[in-house]
Amino acid sequence: MSSGRFPHRTVRALAVSGCAGLLALTAACGAGHPAAKQAAAAAPAGVVLAADARDTHHAPGPNPYEYLPHVPSFDVDSTTVKNGRPLPAAQQSGLFGAPGGKDISPELSWSGFPKATKSFVVTMYDPQAPTGSGFWHWVVADIPAGTTSLPLNAGAPNSTALPAGALELGGDAGMHRYIGGAPPKGSGKHYYYITVTALDVPKSGVGADAGGAFLGFNITGHTIARATIICPTELKQP
């Protein structure tokens, strides 16, 4: 890539195309390149270059939340998984053939969410699953606002560790439980989004037979904050 500045029209086109254009320019030139800085300055409000975001591991692949209305973040922590680090073997899927996988959902805790929060949704999603629509590994809705953590393996089948009133959906595997990550060998890194979403309503309005996408559709207008841990994970070819 040339070290010179891009023509203004080119930079403006990249900027208004949204995050895809900005990320492409940043990846090609580097965040410090004059053209990347020029594009960032021309970007519409709410478009943030990966290098400028705080305390977030930014995946080079699709961020599923870039297409939703911008909301504030808050703190989510885990003694099990770490932002920017691969899923440990225990959080990968033995059911789907990941070596050493145990399908144990991670411990999670969160704080700093808006006072108007009435409930939470906890999910794990792989936007790079080879399905054309990603893959929902874990979906728990209607978590009461007074709950600020989930223990290790709360996503076990018929779990008693979920708070009263919480609704565990079937996910894309059709099983009402946590299904660990299992990127197909040779498919590169998959960026698992473990997300806690704060809602301004106590119930999501979906039934136990709903899927992750339908839940997401129903809660978008009630989402007031969101916090995510991203775990890039790859299964190497033997």
Residue frames relative to the residue before (quaternion, step in Angstrom):
aa qw qx qy qz dx dy dz
M 1.0000 0.0000 0.0000 0.0000 0.00 0.00 0.00
S 0.5077 -0.6605 0.4632 0.3023 3.55 -0.90 0.91
S 0.4628 -0.6905 0.4827 0.2757 3.55 -1.11 0.70
G 0.5533 0.6322 -0.3909 0.3759 3.62 1.24 -0.15
R 0.6239 -0.5333 0.4131 0.3946 3.55 -1.30 0.11
F 0.4707 -0.6442 0.5207 0.3038 3.54 -1.14 0.64
P 0.5869 -0.5312 0.4479 0.4156 3.60 -1.16 0.40
H 0.6151 -0.5917 0.3718 0.3652 3.55 -1.02 0.83
R 0.6494 0.5267 -0.3350 0.4342 3.61 0.92 -0.85
T 0.6433 0.5207 -0.3259 0.4569 3.60 1.03 -0.80
V 0.6660 0.4981 -0.3034 0.4650 3.56 0.90 -0.94
R 0.6540 0.5120 -0.3219 0.4544 3.57 0.90 -0.86
A 0.6407 0.5244 -0.3261 0.4563 3.59 1.00 -0.80
L 0.6469 0.5057 -0.3177 0.4742 3.56 1.00 -0.81
A 0.6628 0.5246 -0.3104 0.4349 3.55 0.95 -0.87
V 0.7290 0.4306 -0.2592 0.4647 3.57 0.77 -0.96
S 0.5677 0.5856 -0.3991 0.4189 3.60 1.21 -0.25
G 0.5689 -0.6265 0.3724 0.3810 3.57 1.27 -0.06
C 0.8167 -0.2965 0.1903 0.4570 3.50 -1.36 -0.29
A 0.6006 0.5760 -0.3819 0.4020 3.59 1.00 -0.70
G 0.6880 0.4737 -0.2856 0.4697 3.57 0.90 -0.91
L 0.6670 0.5055 -0.3054 0.4542 3.56 0.93 -0.86
L 0.6673 0.4949 -0.3062 0.4648 3.55 0.93 -0.87
A 0.6284 0.5295 -0.3414 0.4563 3.57 1.03 -0.74
L 0.6682 0.4941 -0.3006 0.4680 3.57 0.94 -0.89
T 0.6557 0.5090 -0.3137 0.4612 3.56 0.96 -0.85
A 0.6535 0.5122 -0.3196 0.4566 3.58 0.96 -0.85
A 0.6874 0.4929 -0.2860 0.4503 3.57 0.99 -0.82
C 0.8133 0.2996 -0.1170 0.4849 3.56 0.90 -0.95
G 0.4669 -0.6190 0.4876 0.4013 3.56 1.10 -0.71
A 0.5949 -0.6183 0.3843 0.3408 3.55 -1.06 0.80
G 0.6991 0.4867 -0.2736 0.4467 3.58 1.12 -0.63
H 0.4638 0.6897 -0.4405 0.3394 3.57 1.27 -0.15
P 0.5771 -0.6144 0.3986 0.3613 3.63 -0.92 0.79
A 0.6499 0.5190 -0.3326 0.4446 3.59 0.99 -0.77
A 0.6422 0.5105 -0.3272 0.4689 3.57 1.02 -0.80
K 0.6503 0.5031 -0.3204 0.4704 3.59 0.98 -0.81
Q 0.6331 0.5352 -0.3233 0.4563 3.56 1.05 -0.81
A 0.6594 0.5005 -0.3066 0.4698 3.60 1.00 -0.85
A 0.6387 0.5303 -0.3316 0.4481 3.57 0.98 -0.84
A 0.6548 0.5145 -0.3113 0.4578 3.57 1.00 -0.83
A 0.7109 0.4517 -0.2551 0.4749 3.57 1.11 -0.69
A 0.4976 0.6977 -0.4124 0.3092 3.56 1.25 -0.26
P 0.5479 -0.5959 0.4642 0.3594 3.58 -1.14 0.56
A 0.6472 -0.5083 0.3890 0.4141 3.56 -1.25 0.39
G 0.7703 0.3490 -0.2657 0.4629 3.56 -1.02 0.81
V 0.6233 0.4953 -0.3542 0.4907 3.60 1.24 -0.20
V 0.0352 -0.8257 0.5612 -0.0439 3.57 -0.54 1.18
L 0.4104 -0.6895 0.5362 0.2620 3.57 -0.88 0.90
A 0.6211 -0.5734 0.3767 0.3788 3.57 -1.06 0.74
A 0.6686 0.5247 -0.3145 0.4228 3.58 0.91 -0.87
D 0.6937 0.4881 -0.2766 0.4518 3.59 1.18 -0.46
A 0.5794 0.6084 -0.3843 0.3825 3.61 1.18 -0.33
R 0.4213 -0.7374 0.4841 0.2106 3.55 -1.08 0.85
D 0.8830 -0.0117 0.0054 0.4691 3.54 -1.07 0.93
T 0.5862 0.5429 -0.3982 0.4507 3.59 0.92 0.84
H 0.3210 -0.7060 0.5926 0.2177 3.56 -1.01 0.84
H 0.1929 -0.8173 0.5366 0.0829 3.57 -0.52 1.17
A 0.3448 -0.7497 0.5370 0.1752 3.52 -0.72 1.13
P 0.4636 -0.6651 0.4966 0.3099 3.62 -1.06 0.64
G 0.6393 0.5132 -0.3286 0.4689 3.56 1.21 -0.32
P 0.7642 -0.3790 0.2461 0.4602 3.59 -1.25 -0.19
N 0.2416 -0.7223 0.6295 0.1540 3.54 -1.02 0.89
P 0.3687 -0.7780 0.4502 0.2370 3.62 -0.31 1.15
Y 0.6854 0.5034 -0.2916 0.4379 3.59 1.13 -0.50
E 0.4830 0.6599 -0.4415 0.3691 3.59 1.25 -0.03
Y 0.6870 0.4907 -0.2740 0.4606 3.57 1.18 -0.53
L 0.6343 0.5124 -0.3217 0.4812 3.58 1.31 0.01
P 0.6565 -0.4915 0.3682 0.4379 3.60 -1.18 0.31
H 0.5115 -0.6514 0.4687 0.3071 3.56 -1.02 0.83
V 0.0152 0.7732 -0.6334 0.0253 3.57 -1.02 0.90
P 0.6092 -0.5552 0.4024 0.3984 3.61 -1.18 0.39
S 0.3852 -0.6844 0.5631 0.2572 3.52 -1.34 0.29
F 0.1205 -0.7488 0.6367 0.1390 3.55 -1.36 -0.03
D 0.6536 -0.5466 0.3601 0.3801 3.60 -1.24 -0.03
V 0.0364 0.7518 -0.6583 0.0148 3.54 -1.01 0.89
D 0.0567 -0.8053 0.5894 -0.0281 3.56 -0.85 1.03
S 0.0634 -0.7848 0.6157 0.0310 3.53 -1.31 0.34
T 0.3510 -0.7021 0.5785 0.2219 3.52 -1.14 0.72
T 0.6603 0.5342 -0.2754 0.4504 3.56 1.32 -0.21
V 0.7967 0.1240 -0.0301 0.5908 3.56 0.87 -1.02
K 0.2178 -0.7787 0.5798 0.1003 3.55 -1.17 0.64
N 0.5418 -0.6275 0.4557 0.3241 3.53 -1.03 0.84
G 0.8162 0.2181 -0.1883 0.5008 3.55 -0.84 1.04
R 0.6677 0.4552 -0.2984 0.5079 3.60 1.28 0.01
P 0.5957 -0.5848 0.3980 0.3806 3.63 -1.10 0.55
L 0.5887 -0.5257 0.4689 0.3964 3.53 -1.27 0.37
P 0.4483 -0.6540 0.5254 0.3088 3.63 -0.90 0.81
A 0.6801 -0.5083 0.3303 0.4124 3.57 -1.18 0.50
A 0.6486 0.5397 -0.3305 0.4228 3.60 0.95 -0.81
Q 0.7054 0.4268 -0.2621 0.5015 3.59 1.16 -0.54
Q 0.5454 0.5506 -0.4160 0.4757 3.57 1.29 0.27
S 0.5442 -0.6859 0.4083 0.2581 3.56 -1.23 0.40
G 0.2708 -0.7385 0.6026 0.1348 3.52 -0.62 1.18
L 0.5986 0.5738 -0.3577 0.4295 3.57 1.11 -0.65
F 0.7466 0.3473 -0.1920 0.5339 3.57 1.13 -0.68
G 0.6750 -0.5785 0.2777 0.3642 3.57 1.18 0.47
A 0.4250 0.6802 -0.4954 0.3336 3.62 1.16 0.27
P 0.4795 -0.6867 0.4533 0.3050 3.63 -0.70 1.00
G 0.8309 0.1564 -0.1457 0.5137 3.57 -0.78 1.03
G 0.4502 0.7137 -0.4421 0.3041 3.59 1.25 -0.03
K 0.1397 -0.8145 0.5614 0.0435 3.56 -1.01 0.88
D 0.3583 -0.7667 0.4728 0.2456 3.61 1.28 -0.02
I 0.3679 0.7057 -0.5042 0.3352 3.57 0.95 0.95
S 0.3749 -0.7406 0.5083 0.2292 3.57 -0.60 1.09
P 0.5160 -0.6763 0.4299 0.3026 3.59 -1.02 0.76
E 0.5178 -0.5615 0.5329 0.3642 3.52 -1.34 0.36
L 0.0186 -0.7974 0.6028 -0.0212 3.56 -1.00 0.86
S 0.0321 0.7631 -0.6453 -0.0118 3.56 -1.19 0.60
W 0.0632 -0.8171 0.5731 0.0018 3.58 -1.05 0.67
S 0.0152 -0.7831 0.6204 -0.0397 3.53 -1.26 0.60
G 0.7348 0.4474 -0.2997 0.4124 3.56 -1.31 0.21
F 0.4200 0.7033 -0.4684 0.3310 3.59 1.21 0.31
P 0.6625 -0.5287 0.3392 0.4081 3.63 -1.16 0.42
K 0.5720 -0.6062 0.4374 0.3377 3.54 -1.16 0.68
A 0.6392 0.5474 -0.3231 0.4329 3.57 1.18 -0.51
T 0.4131 0.7285 -0.4629 0.2903 3.61 1.27 -0.02
K 0.1510 -0.7960 0.5832 0.0579 3.57 -0.92 0.98
S 0.7907 -0.0556 0.0270 0.6090 3.60 1.22 -0.39
F 0.3051 -0.7331 0.5779 0.1884 3.55 -1.36 0.21
V 0.1766 -0.7072 0.6672 0.1534 3.49 -1.43 0.34
V 0.1170 -0.7743 0.6191 0.0591 3.58 -0.97 0.88
T 0.0452 0.8132 -0.5751 0.0773 3.56 -0.79 1.02
M 0.1031 -0.7167 0.6704 0.1621 3.50 -1.42 0.17
Y 0.0156 -0.8188 0.5672 -0.0875 3.53 -0.74 1.18
D 0.1811 -0.7592 0.6180 0.0940 3.55 -1.10 0.83
P 0.2301 -0.8110 0.5184 0.1431 3.63 -0.23 1.18
Q 0.6988 0.4822 -0.2691 0.4547 3.60 1.22 -0.41
A 0.3480 0.7267 -0.5147 0.2930 3.59 1.22 0.25
P 0.4720 -0.7153 0.4395 0.2690 3.61 -0.91 0.88
T 0.3843 0.7271 -0.4751 0.3130 3.55 0.64 1.19
G 0.4706 -0.6449 0.4596 0.3892 3.57 1.19 -0.50
S 0.7867 0.2145 -0.1285 0.5645 3.57 1.27 -0.23
G 0.5780 -0.5921 0.3808 0.4127 3.58 1.21 0.35
F 0.3036 -0.7422 0.5645 0.1957 3.56 -1.29 -0.28
W 0.2688 -0.7503 0.5891 0.1335 3.55 -0.84 1.10
H 0.2091 -0.8151 0.5345 0.0789 3.57 -0.49 1.22
W 0.8001 0.0058 0.0493 0.5977 3.56 1.09 -0.70
V 0.0572 0.7979 -0.5945 0.0817 3.56 -0.82 0.99
V 0.0731 0.7772 -0.6178 0.0947 3.57 -0.61 1.20
A 0.0892 -0.8055 0.5859 0.0049 3.56 -0.64 1.16
D 0.8068 0.3424 -0.2223 0.4271 3.54 -1.44 0.04
I 0.2789 0.7365 -0.5570 0.2639 3.58 1.00 0.81
P 0.4643 -0.7126 0.4358 0.2944 3.64 -0.58 1.05
A 0.6092 -0.5993 0.3879 0.3452 3.55 -1.12 0.73
G 0.6328 0.5449 -0.3330 0.4379 3.59 1.15 -0.46
T 0.5935 0.5485 -0.3621 0.4645 3.59 1.28 -0.15
T 0.0205 -0.8193 0.5728 -0.0169 3.59 -0.74 1.03
S 0.7723 0.2041 -0.1813 0.5737 3.59 1.17 0.44
L 0.1554 -0.7218 0.6590 0.1435 3.51 -1.39 0.34
P 0.4134 -0.7239 0.4878 0.2592 3.61 -0.83 0.90
L 0.6831 -0.4465 0.3786 0.4367 3.53 -1.32 0.21
N 0.8493 0.1274 -0.1386 0.4931 3.55 -1.02 0.95
A 0.2647 0.7621 -0.5410 0.2376 3.59 1.07 0.67
G 0.6836 0.4914 -0.2770 0.4631 3.57 1.22 -0.46
A 0.3227 0.7473 -0.5142 0.2703 3.58 1.18 0.46
P 0.6247 -0.5293 0.3941 0.4173 3.62 -1.16 0.42
N 0.8423 0.0519 -0.0774 0.5309 3.58 -0.94 0.92
S 0.1464 0.8456 -0.5002 0.1158 3.54 1.09 0.77
T 0.2359 -0.7389 0.6132 0.1494 3.53 -1.16 0.75
A 0.5484 0.6382 -0.3817 0.3823 3.58 1.31 0.04
L 0.5537 0.5733 -0.4094 0.4440 3.59 1.23 -0.14
P 0.5475 -0.6304 0.4255 0.3490 3.62 -1.03 0.68
A 0.6347 -0.5284 0.4010 0.3963 3.54 -1.22 0.53
G 0.7795 0.3161 -0.2559 0.4764 3.54 -0.93 0.96
A 0.5426 0.6190 -0.4102 0.3925 3.59 1.20 -0.33
L 0.2245 -0.7797 0.5776 0.0898 3.54 -1.10 0.80
E 0.1509 -0.7954 0.5839 0.0612 3.57 -0.52 1.20
L 0.2531 -0.7899 0.5454 0.1202 3.55 -0.58 1.19
G 0.6604 -0.5708 0.3441 0.3458 3.53 -1.30 0.30
G 0.3233 -0.7406 0.5292 0.2589 3.60 1.12 -0.42
D 0.6958 -0.4930 0.3261 0.4081 3.55 -1.30 -0.03
A 0.6069 0.5290 -0.3681 0.4652 3.60 1.23 -0.14
G 0.4634 -0.7052 0.4270 0.3251 3.57 1.28 -0.16
M 0.6209 0.5205 -0.3427 0.4755 3.58 1.27 0.23
H 0.3804 -0.7377 0.5154 0.2133 3.57 -0.85 0.99
R 0.5492 0.5469 -0.4068 0.4835 3.51 0.46 1.31
Y 0.5902 -0.5296 0.4528 0.4077 3.55 -1.34 0.02
I 0.0945 -0.7488 0.6540 0.0509 3.54 -1.03 0.91
G 0.3982 -0.7572 0.4691 0.2191 3.57 -0.60 1.12
G 0.6552 -0.5071 0.3897 0.4021 3.52 -1.33 0.15
A 0.0612 0.7848 -0.6138 0.0598 3.55 -1.09 0.72
P 0.0344 -0.8230 0.5667 0.0163 3.61 0.44 1.11
P 0.5052 -0.6495 0.4602 0.3333 3.61 -0.81 0.89
K 0.5443 -0.6290 0.4428 0.3347 3.55 -0.97 0.85
G 0.7951 0.2777 -0.2297 0.4877 3.50 -0.95 0.94
S 0.6020 0.5857 -0.3583 0.4077 3.59 1.25 -0.08
G 0.5519 -0.6288 0.3902 0.3843 3.57 1.27 0.13
K 0.7231 -0.4179 0.3197 0.4476 3.53 -1.32 -0.25
H 0.1599 -0.7343 0.6522 0.0992 3.50 -1.15 0.81
Y 0.2821 -0.7790 0.5451 0.1278 3.56 -0.89 1.00
Y 0.1779 -0.8199 0.5410 0.0583 3.53 -0.20 1.35
Y 0.2119 -0.7834 0.5788 0.0796 3.56 -0.68 1.19
I 0.0676 -0.7654 0.6400 0.0022 3.56 -0.50 1.24
T 0.0063 0.8636 -0.4915 0.1117 3.53 -0.22 1.33
V 0.1561 -0.7232 0.6649 0.1030 3.51 -1.18 0.79
T 0.1021 -0.8061 0.5829 0.0083 3.57 -0.68 1.15
A 0.2552 -0.7635 0.5785 0.1316 3.57 -0.86 1.01
L 0.1415 -0.7994 0.5824 0.0406 3.58 -0.89 1.02
D 0.4169 -0.6997 0.5220 0.2532 3.54 -1.26 0.47
V 0.6579 0.4181 -0.3162 0.5407 3.58 1.27 0.44
P 0.5221 -0.6711 0.4226 0.3139 3.62 -1.02 0.67
K 0.7819 0.2045 -0.1098 0.5786 3.59 1.19 -0.50
S 0.4898 -0.6880 0.4636 0.2681 3.54 -1.06 0.81
G 0.4332 -0.7259 0.4385 0.3050 3.57 1.18 -0.47
V 0.6164 0.5183 -0.3655 0.4668 3.60 1.23 0.26
G 0.4450 -0.6766 0.5189 0.2737 3.54 -1.29 0.39
A 0.7112 -0.4765 0.3186 0.4070 3.55 -1.32 0.20
D 0.6620 0.5029 -0.3108 0.4606 3.59 1.20 -0.38
A 0.4779 0.6731 -0.4425 0.3504 3.62 1.24 0.01
G 0.3813 -0.7015 0.5514 0.2418 3.55 -1.26 0.42
G 0.7167 -0.4613 0.3145 0.4178 3.53 -1.33 0.19
A 0.6563 0.5180 -0.3193 0.4461 3.58 0.96 -0.82
F 0.6648 0.4883 -0.3093 0.4733 3.59 0.93 -0.83
L 0.6071 0.5324 -0.3474 0.4767 3.58 1.06 -0.71
G 0.6581 0.5227 -0.3100 0.4446 3.56 0.88 -0.95
F 0.6314 0.5314 -0.3250 0.4620 3.56 1.01 -0.82
N 0.7017 0.4897 -0.2709 0.4410 3.57 0.92 -0.91
I 0.7553 0.4112 -0.2250 0.4580 3.59 0.98 -0.73
T 0.4378 0.7225 -0.4641 0.2664 3.62 1.18 -0.25
G 0.7151 0.4542 -0.2609 0.4629 3.60 0.88 -0.86
H 0.7117 0.4107 -0.2475 0.5134 3.58 1.29 -0.19
T 0.4854 0.6618 -0.4354 0.3699 3.58 1.28 0.10
I 0.0836 -0.8204 0.5652 0.0211 3.58 -0.72 1.07
A 0.7887 -0.0128 -0.0196 0.6144 3.62 1.25 -0.15
R 0.0796 -0.7958 0.6003 0.0084 3.54 -1.21 0.54
A 0.0395 -0.7854 0.6177 0.0075 3.59 -1.02 0.82
T 0.0771 -0.8353 0.5433 -0.0341 3.55 -0.85 0.99
I 0.1736 -0.6993 0.6823 0.1238 3.51 -1.27 0.71
I 0.1386 -0.7993 0.5821 0.0551 3.58 -0.79 1.01
C 0.0928 -0.8178 0.5680 -0.0031 3.57 -0.70 1.13
P 0.1926 -0.7918 0.5696 0.1075 3.63 -0.26 1.21
T 0.0258 0.8298 -0.5477 0.1035 3.56 -0.52 1.19
E 0.0054 -0.7948 0.6054 -0.0418 3.56 -0.96 0.92
L 0.2432 -0.7315 0.6158 0.1627 3.56 -1.03 0.83
K 0.3406 -0.7721 0.5060 0.1785 3.55 -0.60 1.16
Q 0.5360 -0.5883 0.4954 0.3482 3.53 -1.20 0.57
P 0.5070 -0.6515 0.4552 0.3336 3.65 -0.95 0.77
